[in-house]
Amino acid sequence: MSVRLALDITGVRVRAACGGIGTCGACTIKTVKGSFTPLTLAEWQKIPETEREDGDRLACQLYLKSDSEIFLHNPAPTSNWKSFDLQHWPDYHYPNFVFKNTFYAIAVDLGTTHIRLSFWDRNQQKRIACRHGNNPQVALGEDVLTRLDVQKQRGSDLQSLTQIVRDTIIEGVKDILARDIGEIKSILAKVGVVNIVGNTAMLALLSGQDGSQLYDPENWENHISCLPIDLQAWKQSWRMPNAEINIQAPLAGFIGSDILADLIAIDITQHSKPIMLADFGTNTEIALWDGNQIWLTSVPGGPAFEGVGLQNGLSADTGAIKAVSLKNNIFLLETIGEERAKGFCASGFVDAIALLRTNGEIKLSGRFSEPNSEGILLDNNNPYTTIKARDIDAFQRAKAATGAAMQQLLVLADISIHNLSELWICGAFGQHLNLHNAQTTGLIPSMDCSRIKLFGNAALSGCEKMVLSPNANKITDELRQRVHVVNLSHYPEYDDCFINHLRLKPFIGDE
Amino acid sequence: MFETYIKDYNEAVFEIDKELALEVVETAIQNGVTPEQVVFNIIIPSIEEMMAVIAENADTNLAQHFMTAQIAAEITEKMLAKFTTPPEVVGRIIIGTAYGDLHSLGKRIVMGCLKSMMVEVVDLGVNIKAEDFVDAAVAQDAQVIAISSMMVHTATGEDGSIKVRALLKERNLENKIKLVVGGAPYRFDHELYTKVGADKWAADGVTAAKIIKQLILEVKAS
């Protein structure tokens, strides 16, 4: 990976305007020490001799051969957008697909907290770049209901949540165009399709509605239309006159089309054996394929699975503790970006709970073994490593809701955990998850770890497939027909099941 | 000996260990403790103590809250079946979550506490229309309607408690049926219950059960 691409994943980026082919010179940086690949032709042409002798290089042409030190004298301004690592992504190859002028396509996964998008050249079947950034609506309300309330008050003016999120998405697209292609306006005109998946409330807000139909319980199990009310004006404001903007309709009032994209990403109906899929987040969706239909439900995950909302909770960002291990009774903390810990993201928190449980500092009930109102400090010198009783409680409730929902679906489909051929864990939550620790706390069923698959950006991947596959509409329609939405509040035994799952012990199933 | 049962039971409930709590009660019964003593001298004081601990602790553990009420209700029901004379029932209430609200666990805590305090509970379930609350209260001759809401819009919505109050007024039932509410929105705004037309509210299961019991007695006396 070039230095530029490596930096694109972090919060510190170089300037860029040519897509990384060494023609714009914007990404000049200074090498201080270390071992590097030799100067490329582009660098000989672009960097004046005196500066070359001073160690100046083009970050897009430069690869490190050892631990090195570089200096960014002119970094890009701070941005909401970062690139992400595509190492473990599936490759898609679809045959004979030629578009005349509108060969660019955009896939968007619109989450309550994060937005992920990718930009494709459909003729070359090539992903040009991808980005993830924060959903700025968070500032107006962390949860979906608060945002629906805000939207109601603000109506359809420029400050509406609709406008805010549309502006943000196009900003992310432009970030790709400016940095990875080097042109904006002419490229936007060649975009043929924008495909957007997300949870129901986010899609309703994006489409320009106030989401009031979501308050009505009658709509929770119904299909909710999220057709934009002002499609032409929207296309114009995005300068994409030739684009089809598709908001993928949610499956029900409380189940979005992001889970549909997950199901497409893993080709769920192509499997001959039962499969379960869980997409952890503020709402956790759970799907169970029984060979004939897909049982699908959604439960509140609360803040515990997004990191935010815990005393020291963070989203999976620089400085977040992503993994914890225990050696000679000392907690070893691994942070994203190897910086001093600023708090826990979900995977690190799960590790901490499992280890505290294993060494007896937390009891099965979730209580501290010794009365402790201050909480437990994993690193005595860092207050951001404190875990409070209420954090454990939030986690217990979230994992009990998930575990009970999994169990309830298994009962409905008459399948036991042992008969599940695979369990897929989707959502950013799963990326760093230590499966053994997750099983110790009962967060996921105790099954052989080789049968558990992690797929962090599944929703975006499925969303991409929808714009690339020639049969996308057919596949999507077929999936929709096989989905059976389950509203757990109709099952009184779910409450009992929830209470049984509150304790911090493995989830064996068949209880 | 009796003191030991109380201590063991409290510890089991504190650790939300239902099996152990049941075991303690079984042993007590085998050793001659009556079902009545189990309910009145072990279970009820235990919930009260538990709720006091939870109320004092800023780091409230909701998981524990759920399980305490659940264990208490389950054991009480088992014991009631074994009472030598049928227990004296204080009164009857209709309970459910507000229209538009599917959150059932808060209601469940209150039900657990009510059952162990000998109040008959008719549970209508979740997402209940105002008319259904009132119709059920009349049909079942209940003294109190209790409505749980976990979201602001279901607490303050026009189809929730506000409508129940209007119906009680319209049908001239206000002296015969009292209205109580509970749930997260009421904990944030302690005056909210008056705005939605309720007679009382409570922050936790035991307090709710005590207030409901008091209201039942008031209605019966009037």
HADDOCK unambig.tbl for C-alpha pairs under 7 A between the chains (distance, minus, plus):
assign (segid A and resid 215 and name CA) (segid B and resid 100 and name CA) 6.96 0.50 0.50
assign (segid A and resid 216 and name CA) (segid B and resid 100 and name CA) 6.34 0.50 0.50
assign (segid A and resid 217 and name CA) (segid B and resid 100 and name CA) 5.25 0.50 0.50
assign (segid A and resid 365 and name CA) (segid B and resid 15 and name CA) 5.16 0.50 0.50
assign (segid A and resid 365 and name CA) (segid B and resid 16 and name CA) 5.86 0.50 0.50
assign (segid A and resid 389 and name CA) (segid B and resid 59 and name CA) 5.94 0.50 0.50
assign (segid A and resid 390 and name CA) (segid B and resid 59 and name CA) 5.11 0.50 0.50
assign (segid A and resid 390 and name CA) (segid B and resid 60 and name CA) 6.49 0.50 0.50
assign (segid A and resid 390 and name CA) (segid B and resid 61 and name CA) 6.28 0.50 0.50
assign (segid A and resid 393 and name CA) (segid B and resid 61 and name CA) 5.56 0.50 0.50
assign (segid A and resid 393 and name CA) (segid B and resid 62 and name CA) 6.60 0.50 0.50
assign (segid A and resid 393 and name CA) (segid B and resid 63 and name CA) 6.27 0.50 0.50
assign (segid A and resid 396 and name CA) (segid B and resid 63 and name CA) 6.96 0.50 0.50
assign (segid A and resid 397 and name CA) (segid B and resid 63 and name CA) 6.47 0.50 0.50
assign (segid A and resid 489 and name CA) (segid B and resid 102 and name CA) 6.12 0.50 0.50
assign (segid A and resid 499 and name CA) (segid B and resid 67 and name CA) 6.46 0.50 0.50
assign (segid A and resid 502 and name CA) (segid B and resid 63 and name CA) 6.32 0.50 0.50
